[in-house]
Amino acid sequence: MTDHRYSAAHWGIYEVTPTTGAEPALRPLSADPDPTQIGLDQLAPQVRSLRVARPAVRRGWLERRDRYGRGSDAFVELDWDEALDLVAGEVARVREQHGNQAIFAGSYGWASAGRFHHAQSQLHRFYNTIGGYVRSVDSYSLGAARVLMPHISADMDTLHASHTSWDSLAAHCTLFVAFGGVPLKNTQVSSSGAGRHRARAGLQALAAAGVRVINVGPVGDNLGDGADAGGTTEWIALRPNTDTALMLALAHTVLHDPRFDRGFIDSHTVGFDRFAAYLLGHDDGLAKTPEWAAAITGVNAATIRALAADFLSNRTMLSTAWALQRAAHGEQPFWALVALAAMLGQIGLPGGGYAVGYGPMNALGSSHVRIPGPVFAQGRNPVADFIPVARLADMLLNPGAPFQYNGGHYHYPDIRLVHWAGGNPFHHHQDLNRLRRAWARPDTIVVNEPYWTAAARHADIVLPATIALERNDIGFANLEGYYIAMQAAMAPQGQARNDHDIFTGLAARFGVAAQFSEDRDEMGWLRHIYDENRARVTATGIPLPDFDAFWQAGLIDLGAHDRPRDMHADFRADPVAHPLGTPSGKIEIFSERIAGFALDDCPGHPAWREPFEWLGSPLAARFPLHLISDQPARRLHSQLDPSPWSVAGKVNGREGVHINPADAAARGIADGDVVELFNDRGQCLAGAVLNPAIMPGVVRLSTGAWYDPDGTRDRHGNPNTLTLDRGASSLSQGCSAHTCLVDLRRLTEPQPRVQAFDPPPIEPR
């Protein structure tokens, strides 16, 4: 028997030792070779002081149903019964007057790693029980790719689960090309929980095997820690949002090389000749030569030709970061990458082909077995209305307006009530000044939240929710190799309740408590979903212990079932017996289906389209720096930003903005200066970090600093005060955050105090 129990978070598994009269002690899983520091201080006083202690209602809304004080009003604390009565009354009013299609409960966010206490699942089940809700589809991370990839190759979940594993790369790959890098800071996490962190060892194994590694993109320190490929990493710097042009020029060069594999094209793809005509300029009069691409990308033509030749001379893996498709026309670099890999003819070979990211999460490149995980059933949603997730502000600002999505034509619903649980739109969404205007439109906003985040501060009713250490749950993430018995290690702080208990209380007010809870308590649900899952997994040939044995052991390690993996190997061996999920069953370099949508901004093959704003556009005369808003190194999104670990990484109390020394010198900026970034959408303050690994004309400001608005300016360094809120294209309507021009200047006025970590005023009733 161990002296500890276990818990899990998106950034890792914890061994938890309860202590008498104090918070439990946390340490990383002993078997994790590269644990992260994120979360180890989640119980620090700086974090606990920001917990929502009791149900709270914004005074302006309580007294006069005011919608415009969100984010600035004081709150009044209520008891649970009164708070739940208020929420139930508003839900009932909106349903009666406007129907369930006026309730938005899409509620995007990562929430908890537990499979039962997953906030969105609880929220969705409740609203499905009382007639449904308007939902959201896709994700801010992968909006363009999730729509595109099923048309041309396979859905993103299938691709992620079948990525060529790190061990196969080390054994067979000789050239690894990472468009957008492989940043280890991103691989600290996996959705639903990282197990053993493997990306650092994966990159080190490539170096030990002598694999040549090339990082392609506007920043040079985002492959490993900047030096984790054993000093063999090369950096090809190119302008942001121009990867597609580079890939097209590489394809043009490969097309004219005698080693071009036409045989694989004919046997495993469709539509190549239409794409080749575009490469050769037959469609638009512009051959996609290296010289053409050099003017767009900043990469010289000789480098492009040499790179294409190297692709053909090696066992080559082409990897693209998710960041490339979080941009204007974000579908195109993913499509161009697949087409280029098909032309090399190595798809399905060990260590070769393509990958849609080795750096976004820990799970990618795993050799763990893929099995179904435990699921808390959400039920059926009777409401058909939905939005692409990144079109939140469009929906709130433009009820009834038309939008296109994946070939369909739809209209935005008229939302009167928003209920959010397990997420923070003031982290994920773009153009936060626009979002604040949109956020003032609904009658009522309800948030389930453990902390006084910007989402809670901009709500009308805040229901305090527990954190993972305060409840029992089951941790499981596909390709992470563990089941975790997440056993409660401490009592809930204040009057916090589990989301399930909150929604059971609401369900009782609608007379559907038994339907929602099925008369199970927390442990009854855990046993139920585990037993259901155990039966499914056993049917795959992998035995699992019964629930009691699992709960006592604390962990199930699936490592014995690990196997090397090569993506599309079966398809390569026999495309008839193992077809892809595309209309043709093959890789679709030209998609008849997408072409049939007749979209002006997304043709039927990979194509270069100028971004809405970029360094080659006229707007660059006013805003000459391209902003990259990547993932942070010391937190997941905005989670635990008040923690000592996150705060220690700030510069002058603000998020650090990385800038090339030449660009800093031109503006009189020194390392550590507080600067103001600005464009027509807003402004934010940040701390300057001079970094030669940022190419001139580019700045990098990571996301996740808690939003701290002062008018249109954020005091804390949240880049989404600046980013563009526009769909990537009419195909996907995905997030286009990386299409963003700014300028910056040294702050000469007195520095305003950061107030992001000040709880809102709590006033007596």
LUMLO-238352 format. One record per residue (C-alpha): x, z, y. Coordinates in steps of 0.05 Angstrom, whole numbers, padded with zeros to 5 digits, always signed. Each point is the difference from the previous one (the first is absolute). Example, Ala and Ser with C-alpha at 12.3 -4.5 7.8 and 13.67 -1.06 7.14 Angstrom:
2
+00246+00156-00090+00027-00013+00069
END
This chain:
765
+00000+00000+00000+00024-00016+00070-00004+00047+00059-00034-00052+00042-00061-00045+00003-00003-00071+00026-00030-00037+00058+00006-00071+00025+00000-00040+00064+00010-00073+00016+00074+00015+00012+00014+00037-00065-00015+00053-00052+00012+00074+00017+00018+00059-00043-00039+00056+00034+00016+00073-00007-00055+00047+00026+00027+00060+00037-00035+00067+00015-00021+00007+00071+00031-00066+00024-00007-00074-00005+00020-00030-00067+00071-00028-00006+00006-00076-00009+00056-00039-00032+00004-00072-00023-00010-00018-00073+00064+00017-00037+00001-00067-00035-00004-00040+00065+00070-00029+00013-00013-00015+00074-00054+00046+00028-00023-00005+00071-00002+00056+00051-00069-00021+00024-00051+00055-00014+00047+00056-00019-00017+00035+00065-00074-00017+00001-00016+00075+00002+00045+00014+00060-00033+00038+00057+00003-00061+00045-00045-00037-00049-00046+00057-00020-00015+00015+00073-00033-00068+00005-00050+00011-00056-00074-00004+00018-00022+00071-00013-00076-00006+00003-00052-00055+00008+00004-00023+00072-00045-00042+00045+00021-00034+00065-00035+00036+00057-00021-00063+00037-00034-00028-00062-00032+00067-00019-00031+00011+00068-00020-00070+00022+00021-00049-00055+00055-00027+00046+00043-00055-00031+00054-00006+00054+00037+00066-00006+00030-00016-00068+00073+00018+00001-00004+00045+00062-00058+00049-00010+00005+00072-00024-00032+00019-00067-00048+00054-00021+00005+00032-00069-00062+00007-00043-00014+00029-00068-00003-00047-00059-00076-00002-00008-00011-00018+00073+00055-00053-00002-00027-00032-00064-00071+00002+00029+00025-00038+00061+00035-00053-00042-00060-00008-00047-00047-00005+00060+00041-00055+00031+00006-00038-00065-00075+00006-00011-00015-00023+00071+00044-00061-00005-00027-00019-00068-00072+00006+00025+00010-00037+00065+00052-00052-00019+00010+00000-00075+00061+00015-00042+00033-00063+00026+00011+00038+00065+00046+00050-00035+00074-00017-00006+00035+00040-00054+00056-00049-00017+00048+00056+00020+00068-00032-00012+00060+00045-00015+00045+00025-00056-00032+00069-00004+00020+00043-00060+00041-00020-00060-00051+00035-00046-00049-00043-00038-00061+00046+00007+00010+00028+00070+00011-00070+00028-00036+00004+00067-00025-00071+00004-00027+00001-00071-00039+00063+00015-00025-00029+00066-00022-00065-00032-00034+00034-00058-00041+00042+00047-00023-00058+00043-00014-00043-00061-00044+00056-00026-00043-00003+00064-00005-00076+00008+00069-00027+00016+00045-00014+00060+00039-00055+00034+00067-00005-00036+00068-00030+00016+00042-00045-00044+00075-00012-00009+00053+00042+00036+00040+00003+00064+00063-00008-00042-00022-00061-00040-00060-00032+00035+00026-00071-00001+00033+00003-00069-00060+00031-00035-00043-00059+00021+00051-00055-00010+00035+00017-00065-00059-00006-00049-00009-00071+00025+00072-00021-00015+00029+00046-00052-00032+00067-00018-00032+00059+00034+00047+00049+00033-00014+00057-00049+00018-00045-00059+00063-00024+00035+00022+00071+00018-00011+00024-00071+00039-00058-00030+00059-00003+00048+00066-00014-00034+00031+00068-00012+00065+00025+00030+00034+00002-00069-00016-00073-00012+00027-00019+00069+00065+00037-00013+00008-00035-00067-00018-00071+00020-00005-00012+00075+00062-00027+00036-00030-00011+00070-00052+00048+00030-00029-00024+00066-00044+00049+00038-00041-00029+00056-00014+00063+00041+00048+00043-00040-00010+00057-00050-00003+00062+00044+00009+00064-00040-00040+00039+00051-00062-00038-00023+00015+00012-00074-00006+00075+00010-00074-00008-00013-00050-00031-00047-00075-00001+00008-00027+00059-00041+00069+00029-00010+00072-00019-00013+00033+00025-00065+00074-00012-00008+00027-00035+00062+00035-00062-00027+00015-00050+00056+00068+00029+00020+00024-00003-00072-00030-00070-00006+00040-00026+00058+00063+00036-00023-00008-00033-00069-00003-00068+00033+00065+00015+00036+00034+00025-00063-00021-00064-00036+00030-00042+00055-00066-00028+00025+00005-00033+00067-00051+00030+00048-00025-00034+00063-00044+00034+00052-00039-00049+00043-00036+00025+00062+00007+00026+00071+00030+00067-00020+00062+00010-00043-00007+00073-00021-00063-00005-00042+00031-00015-00068+00012+00067-00033+00026+00048+00052+00039-00057+00031+00058+00009-00048-00031+00011-00069+00017-00067-00029+00073+00019-00008+00023-00038+00062-00020-00067-00030-00062-00010+00043-00002-00059+00048-00046-00003+00060-00031-00064+00025-00033+00017+00066-00061-00040+00020-00053+00007+00053-00061+00041-00020-00060-00038-00027+00041-00063-00016+00013+00012-00074-00049-00056-00019+00040-00052+00040+00064+00022-00036-00033-00004-00068-00028-00069+00015+00069-00025+00019+00029+00030-00063-00054-00036-00040+00015-00065+00036+00073+00008-00019-00015+00016-00072-00046-00060-00004+00059-00046+00015+00048+00034-00049+00007-00032-00069-00007+00069-00032-00072+00005+00026-00042+00019-00061-00057-00050+00001-00016+00016-00073-00023+00071+00016-00040-00026+00059-00037-00050-00044-00014+00049-00057-00015+00065+00037-00026-00018+00070-00052-00043+00034+00000-00035+00067+00074-00008+00011-00002-00071+00025-00046+00020+00058+00050+00054+00019+00059-00048-00007-00033-00049+00048-00005+00056+00051+00074+00019-00010+00020-00072+00011-00041-00005+00064-00050-00051-00027-00058+00042+00027+00025+00019+00069+00062-00041+00013+00046+00061-00005+00045+00004-00060+00013+00073-00016+00075-00009+00001+00052+00056+00011+00010-00026+00070-00075+00006+00014+00001+00071-00027+00063+00020+00037-00034-00010+00067-00056+00046-00021+00035+00054-00040+00068+00005+00033+00034-00011-00068+00048-00059+00003-00013-00061-00042+00065+00005-00040-00019+00071-00022-00068-00025-00023+00030-00056-00041+00052+00045-00031-00053+00052-00017-00044-00052-00035+00060-00023-00041+00015+00071-00020-00072+00010-00023+00008-00059-00048+00068+00024-00025-00023+00070-00020-00053+00039-00037-00037+00015+00065-00053+00051+00017-00037-00012+00065-00033+00063+00026-00044+00007+00061-00017+00065+00036-00073+00015+00015+00019+00000+00074+00003-00076+00001-00074-00006-00011-00019+00054+00051+00006-00053+00053-00034-00062+00029-00011-00050-00056+00026+00052-00048-00024-00039-00060+00052-00055+00011+00066+00036-00017-00029+00026-00066-00026-00069-00018+00065-00034+00021+00041+00049-00041-00041-00015-00063+00007-00075+00012+00075+00006+00011+00009+00042-00063-00040-00051-00040+00046-00055+00025+00060+00039-00026-00034+00000-00069+00018+00072-00016-00068+00034+00002-00008+00039-00065+00074+00000-00018+00034+00069-00007+00025+00022+00068-00026-00062+00037-00061-00025+00036-00035+00036+00057-00024+00069+00019-00050+00023+00052+00043+00060+00018+00051+00047-00031+00002+00044+00061-00072+00019+00019-00011+00054-00052+00038+00036-00056-00043-00030-00055+00023-00071+00011+00054-00019-00050-00022+00054-00048+00009-00008-00075-00055+00052-00014-00060-00020-00040-00063-00024+00036-00061+00039-00023-00067+00016+00032-00002+00066+00038-00054+00054+00009-00056-00021+00046-00054+00038+00038-00059-00048-00002-00027-00019+00069-00065-00032-00024-00030-00065+00026-00005-00016+00073-00067-00033+00016+00023-00022+00070+00031-00070+00001+00030+00004+00069+00076+00008+00005+00059-00013+00045+00073-00019-00013+00032+00068+00012+00041-00021+00060-00061-00025+00037-00026+00070+00015+00001-00005+00076-00030-00070-00003-00059+00028-00039-00012+00058+00047+00007-00042+00063-00038-00062-00023-00061+00017-00042-00033-00063-00026+00060-00044+00016+00021-00050-00054+00064+00002-00039+00032-00040-00056+00033+00030-00061+00027-00034-00063-00043-00062+00011-00064+00039+00015-00039+00009+00064-00025+00069+00019-00023+00043+00058+00024+00068+00024-00052+00055-00011-00024+00046+00055+00032+00067-00016-00032+00064+00026+00035+00052-00043+00072+00002-00025+00022+00048-00055+00075+00003-00014+00035+00039-00054+00072-00003-00022+00029-00045+00053+00018-00009+00073-00021-00064+00036+00042+00022+00060+00060-00011-00045-00018-00063-00038-00037-00042+00051+00031-00045+00053-00010+00000+00076-00022+00073+00004-00025-00007+00071-00049-00052-00026-00018+00045-00059-00016+00057+00047-00049-00045+00038-00031-00020-00067-00001+00072-00024-00047+00018+00058-00054-00046-00027-00030+00036-00061-00050+00057+00011+00036+00048-00046+00068+00006-00033+00012+00050-00056+00069+00014-00029+00022+00040-00061+00071+00021+00016+00049+00057-00014+00039-00008+00066-00014-00011+00073+00023-00073-00002-00021-00052+00051-00057-00019-00047-00027+00071+00001+00009+00006+00075-00039-00064+00011-00057+00022-00045-00066+00034+00017-00004+00043-00062+00062+00023-00038-00008+00029-00070+00064+00037-00023+00025-00025-00067+00050+00030-00049+00069-00027-00015+00026-00016-00070+00035+00068-00010-00068+00035+00010-00038-00034-00056+00005-00023-00072+00006-00074-00015+00032-00053-00044+00058-00041+00027+00012-00070-00026+00029-00063+00029+00007-00064-00039+00072-00019-00018+00025+00069+00020+00003+00028-00070-00036+00067+00006-00065+00037-00005+00004+00064+00043-00044+00061-00008-00005+00018+00074-00017+00074-00004-00021+00036+00063+00057+00043+00027-00034+00034+00059-00067+00017+00030-00031-00047+00051+00022+00014+00072-00055+00024+00046-00068-00026-00023+00025-00066-00028-00041-00029-00057+00013-00054-00052-00030-00067+00019-00042+00003-00064-00030+00066+00022-00013-00028+00070-00037-00060-00028-00037+00042-00051-00026+00041+00058-00022-00063+00037-00031-00028-00064-00041+00063-00008-00030-00012+00069-00024-00068-00024-00026+00027-00067+00053-00037-00041+00051+00055-00015-00009-00006-00076+00008-00076+00003+00063+00006+00042+00035+00058-00037-00031-00011-00069-00001+00076-00003+00075+00003-00012+00048+00045+00037+00072-00018+00017+00029+00014-00069-00060-00032-00034+00014-00065+00038+00074+00002-00016-00014+00008-00073-00052-00056+00003+00043-00052+00035+00060+00017-00043-00039-00006-00065-00028-00067+00022+00069-00025+00018+00031+00028-00064-00048-00042-00041+00018-00064+00038+00075+00013-00004-00002+00018-00074-00033-00068-00012+00063-00033+00028+00042+00035-00054+00028+00056+00043-00024+00069-00022-00013+00055+00051-00009+00074-00014-00068+00032+00009-00017+00029+00068+00017+00072-00016+00069-00018-00026+00012-00044+00060-00021+00054+00049+00044+00052-00034+00061-00047-00003-00007-00023+00072+00031-00068-00010-00006-00060-00046+00063-00043+00002-00014-00072-00021+00074-00020+00004+00004-00013-00075-00042-00062+00011+00045-00032+00052+00018-00073-00011+00036-00053+00043-00048-00047+00034+00004-00072+00026-00056-00025+00043-00037-00061-00025+00042-00004-00065-00061-00013-00044-00027-00052+00049+00067-00036+00000+00003+00000-00075-00070-00028-00008-00042-00014+00062-00059-00021-00043-00002+00062-00042+00017+00046+00059-00032-00032+00061+00002+00032+00069-00065+00022+00033-00001-00059+00048-00052-00055-00004+00049-00045-00036+00033+00055-00041+00066-00022+00031+00039+00016+00064-00037-00036+00056+00050-00028+00049-00059-00037+00030-00066+00037-00006-00062-00045-00002-00042+00062+00010+00035+00022+00064+00002-00071+00025-00075-00002-00012-00010+00057+00048+00021-00048+00056+00035+00054+00041+00038-00022+00061+00051+00056-00008+00012-00002-00075+00007-00068-00035+00002-00012-00074+00076+00008-00008+00056+00042+00031+00010-00021+00072+00035+00022+00064-00048+00024+00053+00026+00029+00065-00015+00075+00006-00048+00022+00053+00058+00030+00038+00074-00005-00019+00069-00009+00030-00012-00075+00004-00065+00006+00039-00010-00001+00076-00020+00074-00002+00072+00017-00016+00018-00014+00072-00039+00064+00018+00011+00040-00063+00067-00023-00030+00005+00050-00058-00035-00007-00067-00025+00067-00025+00006+00017-00074-00044+00059-00018+00024+00019-00069-00012+00060-00046+00033+00066+00019+00057+00033-00037-00023+00073+00004-00074-00003-00017-00053-00044-00033-00038-00035+00056-00018+00058+00047-00006+00053-00055+00038+00063+00016+00027-00025+00066+00001+00072+00027+00045+00023-00058+00071+00023+00016+00028-00058-00042-00038-00052+00041+00013+00033+00067+00075+00004-00014+00002-00076-00001-00029-00008+00069+00040-00017+00063-00014+00045+00059-00064+00021-00036-00025-00071-00008+00005-00055-00052+00065-00038+00006-00001-00074+00020+00060-00039-00028+00029-00052+00048+00060-00045-00002+00056+00028+00045+00002-00065+00041-00074+00005+00015+00008+00073+00018+00059-00013+00046-00039-00054+00037-00052+00052+00016+00047+00057+00016-00022+00039-00061+00045+00050-00037-00008+00030-00068-00052+00056+00002-00033-00022+00065-00075+00006+00004-00027-00071+00010-00068-00031+00012-00021-00060-00043-00056-00041+00031-00041-00063-00002-00070-00020+00023-00033+00043-00054+00033+00067+00017+00062+00042+00006+00036+00053-00041+00060+00045+00009+00056+00004-00052+00072+00022-00007+00053-00055+00002+00044-00010-00062+00055-00052+00011+00007-00038-00065+00042-00063-00011-00039-00014-00064-00059-00021+00043+00008-00072+00022-00002-00014+00075-00071-00012+00025-00030+00049-00050-00019+00073+00002-00023+00045-00057-00048+00058+00010-00026+00031-00064-00073+00018-00008-00029+00069-00012+00014+00041+00062-00064+00039+00013-00038-00036+00055+00006+00035+00067-00036-00040+00053+00006+00010+00075-00043-00055+00028+00024-00065-00031+00069+00030-00015+00020+00038-00062+00050+00056+00012+00025+00006-00071+00023-00069-00024-00060-00030-00036+00013-00075-00003-00073-00016-00012-00013+00009+00074+00036-00067+00006-00016-00039-00063-00049-00058-00004-00070+00010-00029-00014-00069-00025-00012-00027-00070+00059-00035-00033-00044-00060-00011-00073-00017-00013+00016+00000-00074+00020+00073-00006-00012+00034+00067+00060+00043-00020+00040+00046+00045+00049-00037+00046+00038+00060+00028+00069-00033-00006-00020-00054+00049+00014+00038+00064+00041-00012+00062+00021+00056+00047+00052+00020+00051+00029+00069+00013+00032+00038+00057+00034+00066+00009-00048+00055+00022+00020+00023+00069-00059+00047+00014-00002+00071-00028-00012-00001-00075-00072+00020-00017-00007+00053-00053-00021-00024-00069-00068+00030-00016-00013-00032-00068+00009+00065-00037-00044+00042+00047-00066+00016-00034-00061-00015+00043-00033+00057+00038-00048+00041-00041-00053+00031+00045-00054+00051-00014-00069-00027-00011
END
